[in-house]
Amino acid sequence: MDLAIFWFALIAVLWTGYLVLEGFDFGVGMLLSILPRGRDPEHRDKERRVLINTIGPVWDGNEVWLITAGGATFAAFPEWYATLFSGFYVPLLLILVALIVRGVAFEYRGKISDESWRRRCDVAIQVGSWVPAVLWGVAFANLVRGVELDAGHQYVGGLWALLSPFALLGGLVTTVLFLLHGAIFVALKTSGDIRERAVRLAHVLSWVAVVVAGGWAVWAQVAYSAPWTWAAVVVAAGALAGVVVTTRRSAEGRAFGLSAVVLIAAVVLIFGSMYPDVMPGLDGGESLTIGEAASTPYTLGVMTVVAVILTPLVVAYQAWTYWVFRRRLSVRDIPAPAGLTWKKIKDAAF
């Protein structure tokens, strides 16, 4: 049981890494048509490319945290994995499709020098960012609230049962937090006019986050959580207040750290509300506990050895990546488009 609790906590850590790192990815993608300004289409396109380049070297590495969290859940808690992925099949499928479309758009946007092609890719990046941002919040809010399970730990609530007011507000919370996180990251990674616009937008979003995230956190705490998770709510509230102050002062470095603390506290609240279950039952109904969902002690023991060896290496490599690509960007760093034209592609094909 001790190993099962350890892996429950480790999976929470993996989700923390994913939401903190992929959260600003989603935020940047959602801001792709909001931050760029100017009447000149070429200048607006350069500003969009600045935004994309801020996350270009790291976005695919950030998604490794999701793969690792899913793999760890499958290996450590197969019953949880089966119940979760069968019950949440539609939203998780939509997230998967959105991530695929988004990744393809990132990779192929600059391959063809055509305005309509880049515009379609921009739409794909934005849709592929908005959809997961909303649906991850809906999914996690349902895990906090509880779901309807039968005696065999199968989800029987149906799709519409996942769209309660509490869950929809949870989707709005993650969307606002990711937008805020992304705007601060853009301010941290750019210079010039686009940085100034990002800072102003982050300050506005910080106030929105105080209202939306604060309301959901109090609702979750009062209705579904344990007394000790009030600490996470207090930490999140203090960090959000710090974001309001630091964005006002254009101190984007400290603001980014504080917005990361908000997301970390949110994960603590979510997993603390679930414990000792991995799938809490709705209104005190059938639930799936950590012990019932866990793999054998031998399996968990082997996984623990592997995780202790490999996890520090992965974290060190990703930290090194961020250090290498730490420089700020501006439109002056963006060269002219160098992709192929449709005519060259047709000539090469035929």
N, C-alpha and C positions, 0 to 999 in steps of 0.2 A: 504493500500500500504506500510505503514511503516513496518508492520509485515512481509509482503512478502519480502521486502528488507532485513529485519533482518534474515529471514530464508535462503535467498540466501547467505548471508554472513556466516551464521552458517554452511551451507552445504560446503562452501569453507573451513571452519575450520576443518570439519570432514575429508574432502579429504586431507587436510594438515597433519592431524594426521596419516591417512592411508599411504600416500606416504613417510613420514618421518620414520615411524616405520616399515611398511611392505617393504619399499625400501631397508633397509639393510638386511631384510630377503631374498628378491630376490637376492641381491648381494651375500650373503653367499652361497645360493643355486647354483648360476651360477659359483661360484669359487670352487665348490666341487672337480673338477678334475684339477684345475689350480694351486692352492696353494700347495696341498700335494706333497712332493718330497721324493726321496730315492728309492734305488733298492729293498729294502725289502718290499714285498706286505703287510706284517703284519703291518709294520711301517706306510705305506701309508694309510692303513685302519684306524689306530689309529688317524692319522692326520685328516682324513675325519670325524671321530667321534668327534674329538675336534671341528671342524667347526659346525657340527650339534648340538652339545651340547651347543655351544654359544647362539644359538637361540631356543634350545629345550624347555625351560620353558616359552617362550614369543611369539613364532610365531603364535599360535592359538589366543592368546589375541589380537595380532596386527590386525588380520583379522576382529575383531569385528568392527573396524572403517569403514571397507568397508560395512558391513551389516548395520551399523547405517546410513551411508551416503545414501545407497540405500533406506532404510526404510524412512528416512527423506524426500528424494526426492519424494517417492511415496505418502506420506501423505501431504506434503506441496505444491508440484507441480505435481499433477497427470497427467496433460497434458504434462509436460516436461518428466516425467517418461515414458509415453506411446510412445511419439515420439522418445525418445532416445533409448529405448529398442527394439522398432520395427525396427527403421532404422539401428541401430548398432547390429542387432541380431547376425550375424555370428561372429564378433570379440568378443562380450561379451560372447557368448556361448563357444568359444574356451578358453577364460580366465577362465570361470567357470569350464570347464573340466580339464584344467591345474591345477587349484587350488585344485580340488578334488584329482587328481592323486598325486599331490605333498603332500597333507596332509596324504593320505593313506601310501605313501612311508615313510614319517617321522615316522609314528606310527608303522609300521610293519617291518622296516629295521632290527631292532635288535631282532625280535621275532624268527627268524630262523638262526641257525648257519651254514650258507652255503655261500661260496664265490660268486657263481653265483647269488644267491638270493640278496645278498647285492649289487652286481654290477647292477642288474636290478633296484633295488630301487634307487641307485645313479643316474642312467640315468633318472628315473622318476622325481626325485627331481630337476635335472638340467633342463629337458624339462619344468617341471611345474614352473620353475623360469624364464627361458628365454622367454617363450611365453607371460606371462602377462607383463613382463618388456618392451617388444617391443610394444604390442598391446595397453597398456594404453597410451603410447606416441602417437600412431597413433590416438586413439580416442580423446584425448585432443587437439591435433593439429587440428583435423577437427572442433572441437567446436570453436577454435580460428579463423580459416579460414572462417567458415560458411559452411552450408550444403544446399542442394537443397530441399526446402519444397514447397508443393502445398498450395492452399488457405485454406485447412482444416488442415494445420500443420502436414501433413504426409510426411515422407521422401520419395523422389522419385528418388534419385540419383543413387541407385544401389551400389553393393559391390565395384566395381572397382573405382567408384568415390571417395571412401574413401582412396584410395592408391595414392594420389597425391605426387609429390616430397616433398612438404612442410610437409605432414603428415608422410611420410616415414622418413624424417629427424627428425621429432618429436619422432618417435619410436626409432631412434638411440640415441637421446638425453637422453630419460629416461633410456635406457639400460646402457649407459655410466655412468650416474649419479648414478644409483643403484649399478653398479659394484664398483664405487668409494666409495659410502656410505658403501657398504658391506665390502670392503677391510679395510676401516678405522675401522669399527666395530670389525672385526677380530683382528686387531692390538690392539684395546682397551680391548678386552676380552681374549687375549691369552698371553703366555709368551714363550720364547725360540726361536728356529729357525723359527717357523711358524709366529710368530709376526714380526720378522725381514723381512721375505719375504712379508708379508702383507703390511708393511710400504713402502717397495721399490715399490711394485706394485701400491699402492695408489698414490705415487708420480708421477709415469708414467701416471696413469689414470687421475690425476688432470690436467696435460697438455693437454691430449686428450679432457677432459671436457671443458677446456677453449676454444678450437677451435670449437668443435662441438656445445656445448650448447651456446657459445657466438654467433656463426653464426646464429643459429636458433632464438635466442632471438632478435637479431637485425632485422632479416627478419620479425618476427612476429610483432615487434614494429612498424616498418616502414610501413608495408603493412596492418595490421589489428587492431592495438591497439589504445587506447586513449593516448593523450599526457602525462597524469599524470602517466601512467604505466612505463614511462622511469625511474621513481624512483626505481621500482622493478628490472629493468634491471641493473641499477647502483649498487644496493645492491647485486644482484647476482654476478656481475662481481667482486666487492670488496671481497665478501666471497670466491669466487673461487680463487682469488689471495692469500687470506689468507690460503686456503687449500694447495696451491702449497708450500707456505713457511713453514707451520706447519708440513706437511708430510716430507719435506726435513729435518726438525729438529727432527723428530720422536716424535712430540708432538701430539699424536693421540687423546687425550682428546679434545684439542682445535680444531683440524681438524674435529672431528666428529660434534662438535657444529656448525662449519662454513659450513660443508656440509649440515647440517639440515637447515641452513639459506638459502642456495641455493635453496633447494626444497620448502621452504616456499615462497621465492620470486617468484619461478616459478608458484606456485598456484595463487599468487596475480596477476601475469601477465596474466594467463589464464582466471581467473574469471573477472579481470578488462577489458580484451579484449571483453568478452562476454557481459558485462553489457551495456545497460539495458535489454538485451535479455538473455534467457536461451538456445535458439537454434538460433544463428545468421543465417541470410540468406546468401547464396553464392552470391557474387558480388552485394550486395544490394537488393537481391530478398526477397521473403516472409520470415519472421522470426517469432519466438515465443517469446513474451516478458514475463517479470516477472509477470506483472499484468494479462496477458491472461492465464498463466499456473498455477497461484496460487489457492489454496483452498479458502474456505470461511473464512472471518475474525474470525468467531467463532472457526473453526477448528484450525486455526493458533494460536489463543489465548490459547486454551487448550494445544496445543503442546508446546507453549512457557513456560507455568507453569511447565509442566512435564520436559522439557529440563533443566530449571533453577535448579530444584531439583536434578535430576539424573546425569546430566553431571559431576558436581564436584565429585560425589561419584565414578563414573567410572574412572575419571582421577586419583583420589587419590589411588584407588585400583591398577591401573596399575603402578603408580609410586612406590608404595610399593613393587610390584612384582619385578621391576627392581632393587630396593635396596636390596632385599633379595638375588637375584642371581647376585650380582655385582662382585664376585670374578673372577680373571683370571684363565684360564684353560691351561693345557699343556698335552702332551702325557703321562706324569707320572700319571695323574689323571684318565686315561682311563683303566678300568679293562679288563680282558679277555672276549671275547664274551660269553654270557650265554644263548643264544637262544636255542630252540629245534632243533634237527636234523630232517631231513625228515623221517628217520626210526622211530623215536619216535612218530612223528605225525601220520604216517601210523599205527603204533601199537595201538595208542590211538583211532584211527578212526575205526579200524577193529578188 
